[in-house]
Amino acid sequence: SLPGLAGVHPYFPEEIVQGALAILYHMERYLCEIGGVSRVSLQPAAGAHGEMAGLLMFRAYHEDRGEHRTRILIPDSAHGTNPASAVVCGYETVEVPSDSRGGVDVEALRGAMGPDVAGLMLTNPNTLGLFDENMHRIAAIVHEAGGLLYYDGANANATMGITRPGDTGFDVVHFNLHKTFATPHGGGGPGSGPIGAVERLAPYLPTPLVDFDGRSYRLVGDRPKSIGRVKAFYGNFLVVVKAYAYIRTMGGEGLARVSEDAVLSANYLMRKLAEHFHLPYDRLCKHEFVASGSWQKERHNVRTFDIAKRLLDYGFHPPTVYFPLIVPECLMVEPTETESLQTLDAFAQAMADIADEAAADPEVVRTAPHTTPVKRLDEALASRKPIVRWQRGL
């Protein structure tokens, strides 16, 4: 809402927007420190856009070395945007299975590596909420085969201020400013997905970047190895401003506290639910965890879908369901760092009550929600014959 920021225009001459350029410059420096990378481009507009930029950088790097690599490895627990981004960039995707602990199966990874593998896309902690215990081994396997390691920063609120992806072997790192550096957590769009790189990949970053010569800030686009622009102008500037303010407000210790609170909240809630729901990976988690409605389905014919709908009657927006795909009847619960103890306890009690209802009166759960203005929809019909515009009388 600051007039000088809200009113700035990307076509203004550099000399009259030095303050805006200073924010971009210092934001890059902050993200370099947080991520353990050499340079950062603020251009990508969201996480998947950052993925695309990172994979284009992979291609440019390998082609610069005279190598034609066609495959990208992706864990079976990955976000769906990972394989989608790889395909958009012209790569063939290869799925790498998880091991019994929920991390990357190291031997399967080793077997999948080869001279045609451009790299591995990895979220750490992954979508199971687990930090991969073999991170350094994974990085070594990929790098020894000439591949690169891409960091999906969707879950960075579990580790920022504590560990840096660049220090654990990642070559390209993306950040979700609208998710990790915002409050309440993930508080809406638009998005911003800056992409960072270690020194050997930095020449391929999207341009322009902002440099400072000791006297003034300037946009630099003359970088011969760059993949070029991936978005008009300089990224979603006001989202960058919001994230800049967040980082300045929190400081290094505050960012670490955010991660600690997110991890504490998730583990607290996981233990609260352990009595009522199956935990496929019953171990210390990071910012999120997965539970399963498999007990309820097997014993009472109540699905995770039903549990999610019943939560609406208790006043809670349901968590992500049926993802990751490798967990049957999955409930992915991410309380984040912003929820109070009272809210966590109320959610845990609601879940416990629903588990009891599934046993005592399963039809109540199967037919939920009961208190919302719109009851259960025919989702198959909605997906096949969607109404995508307003119509009188509907």
Kinemage of the C-alpha trace (Angstrom):
@kinemage 1
@onewidth
@group {chain A} dominant
@subgroup {mainchain}
@vectorlist {calphas} color= white
{ca ser a 1} P 0.000 0.000 0.000
{ca leu a 2} L 3.059 2.316 0.079
{ca pro a 3} L 2.525 4.794 -2.791
{ca gly a 4} L 6.142 4.726 -3.898
{ca leu a 5} L 6.003 0.948 -4.343
{ca ala a 6} L 2.438 0.494 -5.560
{ca gly a 7} L 2.859 3.214 -8.152
{ca val a 8} L 6.244 2.262 -9.568
{ca his a 9} L 6.252 1.256 -13.240
{ca pro a 10} L 8.699 -1.195 -14.856
{ca tyr a 11} L 9.308 1.239 -17.722
{ca phe a 12} L 10.567 3.966 -15.408
{ca pro a 13} L 14.230 4.862 -15.990
{ca glu a 14} L 16.675 3.163 -13.635
{ca glu a 15} L 17.810 6.440 -12.091
{ca ile a 16} L 14.365 7.200 -10.625
{ca val a 17} L 13.628 3.681 -9.301
{ca gln a 18} L 16.828 3.133 -7.351
{ca gly a 19} L 14.823 2.213 -4.245
{ca ala a 20} L 12.928 -0.526 -6.088
{ca leu a 21} L 16.140 -1.870 -7.601
{ca ala a 22} L 17.755 -1.812 -4.157
{ca ile a 23} L 14.956 -4.039 -2.831
{ca leu a 24} L 15.492 -6.504 -5.676
{ca tyr a 25} L 19.255 -6.470 -5.135
{ca his a 26} L 19.096 -7.010 -1.384
{ca met a 27} L 16.338 -9.613 -1.731
{ca glu a 28} L 18.655 -11.596 -3.979
{ca arg a 29} L 21.404 -11.357 -1.369
{ca tyr a 30} L 19.053 -12.621 1.359
{ca leu a 31} L 17.898 -15.583 -0.736
{ca cys a 32} L 21.498 -16.445 -1.607
{ca glu a 33} L 22.305 -16.614 2.105
{ca ile a 34} L 19.176 -18.600 2.987
{ca gly a 35} L 19.589 -21.066 0.126
{ca gly a 36} L 23.379 -21.389 0.039
{ca val a 37} L 23.591 -20.330 -3.611
{ca ser a 38} L 25.678 -17.847 -5.621
{ca arg a 39} L 23.053 -15.821 -7.530
{ca val a 40} L 19.248 -15.681 -7.688
{ca ser a 41} L 16.863 -14.556 -10.434
{ca leu a 42} L 13.583 -13.130 -9.164
{ca gln a 43} L 11.813 -13.522 -12.511
{ca pro a 44} L 9.783 -16.756 -12.210
{ca ala a 45} L 6.169 -16.099 -11.274
{ca ala a 46} L 5.512 -19.249 -9.203
{ca gly a 47} L 6.987 -22.550 -8.103
{ca ala a 48} L 6.259 -24.501 -11.290
{ca his a 49} L 7.598 -21.563 -13.311
{ca gly a 50} L 10.802 -21.803 -11.277
{ca glu a 51} L 10.944 -25.524 -12.024
{ca met a 52} L 10.705 -24.818 -15.732
{ca ala a 53} L 13.460 -22.191 -15.503
{ca gly a 54} L 15.679 -24.557 -13.536
{ca leu a 55} L 15.275 -27.367 -16.058
{ca leu a 56} L 16.010 -25.001 -18.934
{ca met a 57} L 19.190 -24.111 -17.061
{ca phe a 58} L 20.025 -27.818 -16.785
{ca arg a 59} L 19.666 -28.142 -20.543
{ca ala a 60} L 21.769 -25.054 -21.268
{ca tyr a 61} L 24.501 -26.255 -18.905
{ca his a 62} L 24.715 -29.719 -20.451
{ca glu a 63} L 24.575 -28.420 -24.021
{ca asp a 64} L 27.343 -25.967 -23.167
{ca arg a 65} L 29.446 -29.022 -22.285
{ca gly a 66} L 28.557 -30.787 -25.527
{ca glu a 67} L 26.244 -33.277 -23.799
{ca his a 68} L 22.767 -34.307 -24.889
{ca arg a 69} L 20.907 -35.588 -21.846
{ca thr a 70} L 17.255 -36.529 -22.190
{ca arg a 71} L 16.027 -37.927 -18.869
{ca ile a 72} L 15.012 -36.352 -15.548
{ca leu a 73} L 14.661 -38.539 -12.444
{ca ile a 74} L 11.769 -37.796 -10.109
{ca pro a 75} L 10.869 -39.525 -6.798
{ca asp a 76} L 7.487 -41.230 -6.581
{ca ser a 77} L 6.525 -38.857 -3.748
{ca ala a 78} L 7.162 -35.698 -5.824
{ca his a 79} L 4.760 -32.850 -6.455
{ca gly a 80} L 2.899 -33.341 -9.722
{ca thr a 81} L 4.387 -30.183 -11.160
{ca asn a 82} L 7.838 -31.826 -11.210
{ca pro a 83} L 7.129 -34.345 -13.994
{ca ala a 84} L 4.886 -31.816 -15.739
{ca ser a 85} L 7.675 -29.229 -15.844
{ca ala a 86} L 10.146 -31.818 -17.090
{ca val a 87} L 7.856 -32.847 -19.935
{ca val a 88} L 7.224 -29.216 -20.877
{ca cys a 89} L 10.996 -28.796 -21.163
{ca gly a 90} L 11.237 -31.815 -23.469
{ca tyr a 91} L 12.611 -34.363 -21.030
{ca glu a 92} L 11.606 -37.967 -20.482
{ca thr a 93} L 10.709 -38.564 -16.835
{ca val a 94} L 11.801 -41.606 -14.829
{ca glu a 95} L 10.211 -42.403 -11.475
{ca val a 96} L 12.484 -43.330 -8.574
{ca pro a 97} L 10.776 -45.338 -5.796
{ca ser a 98} L 10.872 -44.504 -2.102
{ca asp a 99} L 12.467 -46.767 0.466
{ca ser a 100} L 10.775 -48.125 3.574
{ca arg a 101} L 11.725 -44.985 5.523
{ca gly a 102} L 10.045 -42.657 3.026
{ca gly a 103} L 13.229 -41.309 1.414
{ca val a 104} L 14.720 -41.904 -2.011
{ca asp a 105} L 15.683 -45.540 -2.583
{ca val a 106} L 19.424 -45.009 -3.014
{ca glu a 107} L 20.085 -48.258 -4.862
{ca ala a 108} L 17.197 -47.626 -7.255
{ca leu a 109} L 18.601 -44.152 -7.873
{ca arg a 110} L 22.032 -45.586 -8.556
{ca gly a 111} L 20.542 -48.042 -11.040
{ca ala a 112} L 18.612 -45.308 -12.856
{ca met a 113} L 21.613 -43.025 -13.349
{ca gly a 114} L 23.359 -42.943 -16.698
{ca pro a 115} L 24.990 -40.642 -19.261
{ca asp a 116} L 21.583 -39.553 -20.555
{ca val a 117} L 20.303 -38.350 -17.141
{ca ala a 118} L 20.258 -34.557 -16.886
{ca gly a 119} L 19.424 -34.527 -13.194
{ca leu a 120} L 17.202 -35.330 -10.256
{ca met a 121} L 14.347 -33.141 -8.999
{ca leu a 122} L 13.945 -33.455 -5.254
{ca thr a 123} L 11.831 -31.863 -2.549
{ca asn a 124} L 13.537 -32.019 0.841
{ca pro a 125} L 11.738 -32.465 3.174
{ca asn a 126} L 9.558 -34.402 0.760
{ca thr a 127} L 5.777 -34.494 0.513
{ca leu a 128} L 5.688 -37.154 3.224
{ca gly a 129} L 7.166 -34.514 5.521
{ca leu a 130} L 10.455 -36.405 5.821
{ca phe a 131} L 13.979 -35.012 5.486
{ca asp a 132} L 15.995 -37.434 3.397
{ca glu a 133} L 18.591 -39.085 5.615
{ca asn a 134} L 20.751 -39.964 2.598
{ca met a 135} L 20.954 -36.489 1.095
{ca his a 136} L 24.747 -36.421 0.719
{ca arg a 137} L 24.796 -39.926 -0.809
{ca ile a 138} L 22.065 -38.905 -3.252
{ca ala a 139} L 23.991 -35.808 -4.301
{ca ala a 140} L 27.173 -37.827 -4.768
{ca ile a 141} L 25.442 -40.429 -6.948
{ca val a 142} L 23.893 -37.783 -9.197
{ca his a 143} L 27.049 -35.683 -9.500
{ca glu a 144} L 29.369 -38.635 -10.113
{ca ala a 145} L 27.273 -39.466 -13.175
{ca gly a 146} L 27.474 -35.875 -14.428
{ca gly a 147} L 23.891 -35.018 -13.459
{ca leu a 148} L 22.537 -32.005 -11.611
{ca leu a 149} L 20.330 -31.708 -8.547
{ca tyr a 150} L 17.219 -29.500 -8.489
{ca tyr a 151} L 15.688 -28.371 -5.183
{ca asp a 152} L 11.927 -27.896 -5.077
{ca gly a 153} L 11.545 -25.273 -2.347
{ca ala a 154} L 7.871 -25.900 -1.614
{ca asn a 155} L 8.730 -27.202 1.863
{ca ala a 156} L 11.483 -24.766 2.808
{ca asn a 157} L 9.560 -23.574 5.847
{ca ala a 158} L 10.770 -26.742 7.577
{ca thr a 159} L 14.477 -26.016 7.203
{ca met a 160} L 15.166 -22.326 6.518
{ca gly a 161} L 17.616 -20.842 8.952
{ca ile a 162} L 18.723 -24.343 9.957
{ca thr a 163} L 20.120 -25.980 6.837
{ca arg a 164} L 20.740 -24.692 3.317
{ca pro a 165} L 20.023 -26.727 0.167
{ca gly a 166} L 23.159 -25.435 -1.551
{ca asp a 167} L 25.233 -26.908 1.276
{ca thr a 168} L 23.637 -30.338 0.867
{ca gly a 169} L 24.492 -30.692 -2.818
{ca phe a 170} L 21.720 -28.955 -4.751
{ca asp a 171} L 22.788 -27.050 -7.871
{ca val a 172} L 19.591 -25.127 -8.599
{ca val a 173} L 17.229 -24.002 -5.845
{ca his a 174} L 13.769 -22.486 -6.131
{ca phe a 175} L 11.904 -20.504 -3.493
{ca asn a 176} L 8.181 -19.873 -3.079
{ca leu a 177} L 8.105 -16.313 -1.763
{ca his a 178} L 4.313 -16.330 -1.545
{ca lys a 179} L 4.384 -19.447 0.617
{ca thr a 180} L 7.590 -19.604 2.642
{ca phe a 181} L 8.046 -15.894 3.265
{ca ala a 182} L 4.491 -14.803 3.978
{ca thr a 183} L 2.078 -14.835 6.860
{ca pro a 184} L -0.362 -16.389 7.354
{ca his a 185} L 1.480 -19.240 5.717
{ca gly a 186} L 0.633 -19.442 2.022
{ca gly a 187} L -1.631 -16.415 2.358
{ca gly a 188} L -2.745 -16.268 -1.236
{ca gly a 189} L -1.306 -15.131 -4.541
{ca pro a 190} L -0.033 -13.913 -6.780
{ca gly a 191} L 2.977 -16.184 -6.759
{ca ser a 192} L 6.680 -15.609 -6.941
{ca gly a 193} L 9.164 -18.434 -7.520
{ca pro a 194} L 12.745 -17.104 -7.647
{ca ile a 195} L 15.396 -19.508 -8.862
{ca gly a 196} L 18.914 -19.654 -7.434
{ca ala a 197} L 22.056 -21.418 -8.569
{ca val a 198} L 25.461 -22.389 -7.276
{ca glu a 199} L 28.430 -20.733 -8.969
{ca arg a 200} L 28.832 -23.119 -11.910
{ca leu a 201} L 25.134 -22.807 -12.853
{ca ala a 202} L 24.765 -19.071 -12.131
{ca pro a 203} L 25.708 -17.951 -15.692
{ca tyr a 204} L 22.547 -19.673 -16.998
{ca leu a 205} L 20.068 -17.845 -14.726
{ca pro a 206} L 17.232 -15.872 -16.335
{ca thr a 207} L 17.969 -12.199 -16.930
{ca pro a 208} L 17.971 -9.389 -16.053
{ca leu a 209} L 19.682 -9.462 -12.668
{ca val a 210} L 20.377 -6.412 -10.512
{ca asp a 211} L 23.976 -5.389 -9.858
{ca phe a 212} L 25.408 -2.630 -7.636
{ca asp a 213} L 28.641 -0.837 -8.457
{ca gly a 214} L 28.997 0.925 -5.112
{ca arg a 215} L 27.090 3.991 -6.271
{ca ser a 216} L 23.949 2.891 -8.100
{ca tyr a 217} L 21.845 -0.145 -8.894
{ca arg a 218} L 21.387 -1.277 -12.479
{ca leu a 219} L 19.693 -4.032 -14.438
{ca val a 220} L 22.088 -6.374 -16.183
{ca gly a 221} L 20.910 -8.388 -19.170
{ca asp a 222} L 24.178 -8.989 -20.981
{ca arg a 223} L 24.868 -12.507 -19.764
{ca pro a 224} L 25.711 -14.639 -22.834
{ca lys a 225} L 24.962 -18.049 -21.289
{ca ser a 226} L 21.649 -17.015 -19.727
{ca ile a 227} L 18.476 -18.822 -20.758
{ca gly a 228} L 17.030 -15.302 -21.188
{ca arg a 229} L 13.787 -13.925 -19.867
{ca val a 230} L 11.118 -16.261 -18.555
{ca lys a 231} L 8.682 -13.465 -17.664
{ca ala a 232} L 8.047 -9.869 -18.609
{ca phe a 233} L 10.007 -7.331 -16.592
{ca tyr a 234} L 11.460 -8.376 -13.225
{ca gly a 235} L 9.108 -10.863 -11.567
{ca asn a 236} L 6.094 -10.140 -9.363
{ca phe a 237} L 7.580 -7.094 -7.710
{ca leu a 238} L 5.045 -6.496 -4.935
{ca val a 239} L 5.257 -10.139 -3.818
{ca val a 240} L 9.019 -9.653 -3.599
{ca val a 241} L 8.426 -6.528 -1.483
{ca lys a 242} L 6.160 -8.492 0.895
{ca ala a 243} L 8.741 -11.272 1.252
{ca tyr a 244} L 11.520 -8.688 1.714
{ca ala a 245} L 9.564 -7.106 4.569
{ca tyr a 246} L 8.953 -10.545 6.093
{ca ile a 247} L 12.641 -11.461 6.042
{ca arg a 248} L 13.673 -8.062 7.421
{ca thr a 249} L 11.101 -8.385 10.189
{ca met a 250} L 12.003 -11.933 11.178
{ca gly a 251} L 15.786 -11.794 10.835
{ca gly a 252} L 17.935 -14.905 10.797
{ca glu a 253} L 16.866 -16.116 14.233
{ca gly a 254} L 13.210 -15.487 13.439
{ca leu a 255} L 13.362 -17.534 10.236
{ca ala a 256} L 14.884 -20.432 12.144
{ca arg a 257} L 12.110 -20.103 14.732
{ca val a 258} L 9.533 -20.333 11.939
{ca ser a 259} L 11.026 -23.674 10.886
{ca glu a 260} L 11.159 -24.914 14.462
{ca asp a 261} L 7.526 -23.954 15.072
{ca ala a 262} L 6.371 -25.636 11.852
{ca val a 263} L 8.187 -28.857 12.772
{ca leu a 264} L 6.971 -28.780 16.367
{ca ser a 265} L 3.358 -28.237 15.292
{ca ala a 266} L 3.454 -31.122 12.826
{ca asn a 267} L 4.980 -33.591 15.275
{ca tyr a 268} L 2.574 -32.538 18.037
{ca leu a 269} L -0.418 -33.071 15.788
{ca met a 270} L 0.929 -36.350 14.404
{ca arg a 271} L 1.186 -37.822 17.885
{ca lys a 272} L -2.335 -36.595 18.680
{ca leu a 273} L -3.732 -38.446 15.655
{ca ala a 274} L -1.637 -41.602 16.002
{ca glu a 275} L -4.218 -43.343 18.191
{ca his a 276} L -7.005 -42.874 15.661
{ca phe a 277} L -5.361 -43.053 12.219
{ca his a 278} L -2.722 -45.214 10.619
{ca leu a 279} L 0.690 -43.558 10.267
{ca pro a 280} L 2.487 -45.195 7.324
{ca tyr a 281} L 5.761 -43.497 8.334
{ca asp a 282} L 5.674 -43.386 12.102
{ca arg a 283} L 8.860 -41.398 12.644
{ca leu a 284} L 9.933 -37.875 13.399
{ca cys a 285} L 8.580 -35.616 10.666
{ca lys a 286} L 9.333 -32.065 9.618
{ca his a 287} L 6.671 -29.472 8.726
{ca glu a 288} L 3.968 -31.950 7.659
{ca phe a 289} L 3.067 -35.603 7.960
{ca val a 290} L 0.869 -38.148 6.258
{ca ala a 291} L -1.822 -40.137 8.002
{ca ser a 292} L -4.066 -42.674 6.315
{ca gly a 293} L -7.755 -43.430 6.492
{ca ser a 294} L -7.023 -47.079 5.646
{ca trp a 295} L -8.220 -48.297 9.069
{ca gln a 296} L -11.557 -46.554 8.603
{ca lys a 297} L -11.951 -47.886 5.064
{ca glu a 298} L -11.087 -51.465 5.967
{ca arg a 299} L -13.157 -51.618 9.160
{ca his a 300} L -16.118 -49.333 8.442
{ca asn a 301} L -16.124 -48.625 4.674
{ca val a 302} L -15.458 -44.959 5.368
{ca arg a 303} L -13.035 -43.344 2.943
{ca thr a 304} L -10.570 -40.518 3.409
{ca phe a 305} L -12.816 -38.550 1.052
{ca asp a 306} L -15.669 -38.952 3.555
{ca ile a 307} L -13.469 -37.890 6.459
{ca ala a 308} L -12.475 -34.748 4.577
{ca lys a 309} L -16.115 -33.870 3.906
{ca arg a 310} L -17.059 -34.460 7.541
{ca leu a 311} L -14.339 -32.047 8.676
{ca leu a 312} L -16.346 -29.269 7.040
{ca asp a 313} L -19.100 -29.858 9.600
{ca tyr a 314} L -16.545 -29.238 12.338
{ca gly a 315} L -15.500 -25.935 10.792
{ca phe a 316} L -12.170 -27.044 9.334
{ca his a 317} L -10.996 -26.874 5.755
{ca pro a 318} L -9.834 -30.422 4.993
{ca pro a 319} L -6.155 -31.145 4.454
{ca thr a 320} L -4.831 -32.424 1.134
{ca val a 321} L -6.222 -35.898 0.454
{ca tyr a 322} L -5.019 -38.790 -1.729
{ca phe a 323} L -1.591 -37.213 -2.120
{ca pro a 324} L 1.186 -38.301 -2.096
{ca leu a 325} L -0.102 -41.052 -4.349
{ca ile a 326} L 2.108 -43.694 -2.755
{ca val a 327} L 0.052 -43.667 0.472
{ca pro a 328} L -3.394 -45.352 0.258
{ca glu a 329} L -6.254 -43.214 1.608
{ca cys a 330} L -3.747 -40.455 2.287
{ca leu a 331} L -4.317 -37.409 4.502
{ca met a 332} L -1.431 -34.944 4.196
{ca val a 333} L -1.549 -32.648 7.212
{ca glu a 334} L 0.499 -29.451 7.301
{ca pro a 335} L -0.382 -27.315 10.327
{ca thr a 336} L 2.336 -24.744 9.428
{ca glu a 337} L 4.052 -22.339 11.792
{ca thr a 338} L 1.105 -19.965 12.106
{ca glu a 339} L -1.570 -22.053 13.862
{ca ser a 340} L -2.125 -21.693 17.589
{ca leu a 341} L -2.031 -24.537 20.090
{ca gln a 342} L -5.791 -24.095 20.575
{ca thr a 343} L -6.414 -24.600 16.858
{ca leu a 344} L -4.167 -27.672 16.730
{ca asp a 345} L -5.984 -29.216 19.692
{ca ala a 346} L -9.395 -28.436 18.193
{ca phe a 347} L -8.417 -30.020 14.877
{ca ala a 348} L -7.050 -33.123 16.628
{ca gln a 349} L -10.278 -33.454 18.626
{ca ala a 350} L -12.374 -33.111 15.467
{ca met a 351} L -10.376 -35.861 13.780
{ca ala a 352} L -10.725 -38.097 16.844
{ca asp a 353} L -14.479 -37.492 16.911
{ca ile a 354} L -14.769 -38.361 13.223
{ca ala a 355} L -12.820 -41.575 13.774
{ca asp a 356} L -15.282 -42.455 16.554
{ca glu a 357} L -18.235 -41.630 14.300
{ca ala a 358} L -16.813 -43.841 11.550
{ca ala a 359} L -16.968 -46.754 13.993
{ca ala a 360} L -20.278 -45.962 15.693
{ca asp a 361} L -22.350 -44.396 12.899
{ca pro a 362} L -20.444 -44.577 9.601
{ca glu a 363} L -23.387 -43.309 7.537
{ca val a 364} L -23.050 -39.890 9.190
{ca val a 365} L -19.534 -39.643 7.832
{ca arg a 366} L -20.327 -41.149 4.425
{ca thr a 367} L -23.051 -38.568 3.760
{ca ala a 368} L -21.226 -35.488 5.097
{ca pro a 369} L -21.193 -32.531 5.000
{ca his a 370} L -24.504 -31.795 6.744
{ca thr a 371} L -24.161 -28.155 7.838
{ca thr a 372} L -22.722 -26.438 4.752
{ca pro a 373} L -24.882 -24.418 2.319
{ca val a 374} L -23.929 -26.823 -0.477
{ca lys a 375} L -23.966 -30.506 0.343
{ca arg a 376} L -21.866 -33.219 -1.295
{ca leu a 377} L -21.466 -32.649 -5.009
{ca asp a 378} L -21.374 -35.155 -7.828
{ca glu a 379} L -17.678 -34.654 -8.450
{ca ala a 380} L -17.522 -37.000 -11.442
{ca leu a 381} L -20.260 -34.994 -13.162
{ca ala a 382} L -18.591 -31.722 -12.184
{ca ser a 383} L -15.319 -32.800 -13.766
{ca arg a 384} L -16.939 -34.095 -16.958
{ca lys a 385} L -19.526 -31.346 -17.442
{ca pro a 386} L -18.180 -28.307 -15.614
{ca ile a 387} L -20.140 -25.061 -15.506
{ca val a 388} L -17.418 -22.471 -15.945
{ca arg a 389} L -19.469 -19.311 -16.359
{ca trp a 390} L -22.341 -17.666 -14.523
{ca gln a 391} L -25.796 -18.639 -15.708
{ca arg a 392} L -29.053 -17.133 -14.518
{ca gly a 393} L -31.049 -19.507 -12.369
{ca leu a 394} L -28.141 -21.765 -11.422
